[in-house]
Amino acid sequence: MFNLWSPYLDSSGTLWFDITCANMPRLNKGSREWMDACLRSLDIPTGVARSWTVHPLRALFYSDYRGHDDWLDRWPATWTVQVELSAHQGLQVVPSEVPVLVDERDSTWDGDYDEATHGSTALIIAAFPRGVLSLEPLKRAVLRGPLEGAVRDVSLRPVSSRNHQVRVLVGVEDFARSAPALEAMVEAFEQRGGKVNWQDLSP
């Protein structure tokens, strides 16, 4: 089982969402059956996914254990999934800040798991109220420090009628050694009013 988070259909018709584990099975490339289960969970017709790419990373936002000592607990294995649709006219993806359950195993996963698979990219997410966020000043204020040159992408995603997510992809060479600098960046977003963990969101 998996949790599907933060679904988003962009203006080009590409569907995006994040995945975390709900129990032991992991995600590899994503089988057709698994993808169809994801689409059903979003009330999207199955079969419209032409191709998809699974990006392994780590995201503190989806941690259940932000205060734990072990950085692996604070930065759980996460996957961002990019789906190219064969047709998207008339499709609607309802933004949501709560996960939906995907009850389907990925048959492309062979049962092995290597922590290093998720060791080269961090995803920092901070949720801010819609309509009050000025992204460029926020970027200048927050995206500083030893990892400034490692920032690969900064994007904005609506996730509810109330909030946008600021999403920052950071490349890292050694996640354990980079965790303090990553968390300093997370705290900088938090100091400016961002909600940096899903448990901090209002119901």
N, C-alpha and C positions, 0 to 999 in steps of 0.2 A: 504494500500500500504506500501511497505517496500523498503529500499535501501539495496542492497547486495554489500558488499565490500570484497576486498582482497581475491579472490578465490585462492585456492591452492590444487593441487593434490599431495600428498606425495608419496614417493617411495613404500609404502606398499599398495597403492591404496585407501587410505582414503582421502576423499574430505573435505576441510575445507573452511568456509567463515564466515564473520561477517555480522550481520543484525542490522540496525537501522530503526526506524519508519519514514515513509514519511508522514503519517498523523495519525489519532487517534488510529486505531486498534493496539493491542499489540500481542505479540507472546507468546504462551504457549509451548506446546509440538511439534507443527508443524504437521498439517494433511497431509495425502498422497497428496491431491490436492495442498496444499501449497508447499510441497516438489517438486512435478512435475513442478510447475511453476518456482521454483528456478532453477531446472535443465534446463528447456527450456531457461531461461534467459542466461545460460552459454553454450547453444548449446550442451547439453548433453542429450542423449535419456532418456525419462521418463521411469520409471519402473526399473532402475538399482540400485536404492537406496534400499538396503536390510534393513537397520535400520539407525536411526539417533538419536543424543542426542543434546539437546539445553541447552547451558550453559549461564545463565543470569549473567551479570556483568556491569561495567561502564567503558567507554573509552573516555578520553579527546581528543584523536586523531580525533574522529568523531564529536566533538562539533562544532556547528555553532556559539557559543557564548563563546569562550575561555576567553574573557576579562570581562565577567559579574561577578557581586558580588556574586550571588547565586551559590554555588557549584553544585547544581542540574543541572544548565545550563551548567556549565563547564564540567561536567561528565555525559553525557546523558546515559540513559538506552540503553544497547547494548546486543546482544546475539552472542556468538560464536557457530557455528553449525558444528558438526562432523558427517560425513555421511560415513557409510560403504557401499561400492558398491558391487553388486553381480558380476560385470565384469568391468574391467577397462583397459584391453588390447586395445591399439589403441586410448584410450580417450586422448584428449588434453584439458587442461584448460589454456586459454590465460591469463597470469598475467595482472592485470589492477589496476591502482591507482584511477580510477573514478568509482562511483557506477553504478550498473544497477538496473532498477526498477522492482520490483516483484509485479504485480497487482493481488494479490490473498490474501484473508483473511485466517487466521488460524481458522478453525472451532473448534479447541480444546480450544480456548480462550473464556471464558464465559462472558466477558465484564467487569469483575472486574480487578483492578490493585492495587498492593501493592508495594510502593517504596522499601520496605525492601527486596523484592525478589532479587533486584540487589545490595544489600548492603554489601555483604561479599567478593566480588572480584573486584579488579581494573585491567584493562588491560592497560598497558603503551606501546605505539607504537612509535618508532622513525625510520624514513626512512633515510637510508644512501646510497650513491652511491655504486653500485656493484663493487667488485674488490678492494676496498680501505679500507674495514672494517676488523679490527682485533677484533674479538668478546671477547676473554678472557681478554685482557688489558682493553677493554671498560667496561666489567662487574666489574672488580676490581676497576675501577675508579668511577663508577657511582652507583653501587648497595651497597651503604653504608648509614649509618644513622639509625634512629629509626626503620625503616621498613625492615632492611636488613634480619632479621630472618624470615620475613613473605613472602619472595619471594618464590613462589611455582615452577615456571618454567621460563626459558629463552630460546627462540627459534629464529630462523632466517627464514624468508620467502621471496622468490623473488616475487615482485609485479609488476615489469615492466622490460623492457630491461635495464633500468637505475638504479633501486633502489632495495635494500633489506629492509625489515622491521625487526628491532629488536623488539621482543614482550616479555614483562615481565608481568607475572601474579603475583599479590600480594594479599594475603589474609588480610582482614581488619575486625576488630570487630565493629568499629564505623566509618562509612565512613566520616561523617561530621568532626569528630575530626582528622581523618587521612589525610584529603584532603591537608593540608599544607605540610606534609611530602611527600605525593605522588607527589605534584607539584614541590617540591624541586628535586625529582628524575627526573621528566620530564625536568626541567630546566638544570640539569646536562647533560642530553643527548643533549639538544639544544646547550649548550655551546661548545659541542664537534662536532658540525656540523650537528646534526640530525634534521630532520623536524618532529615536534611533533604534528602537526595538519594538516589535509588534505588541508586546505586553503593555507598552506605555500608551497605546491608542485608546481613546475613549470608546466605550461600547456604543 
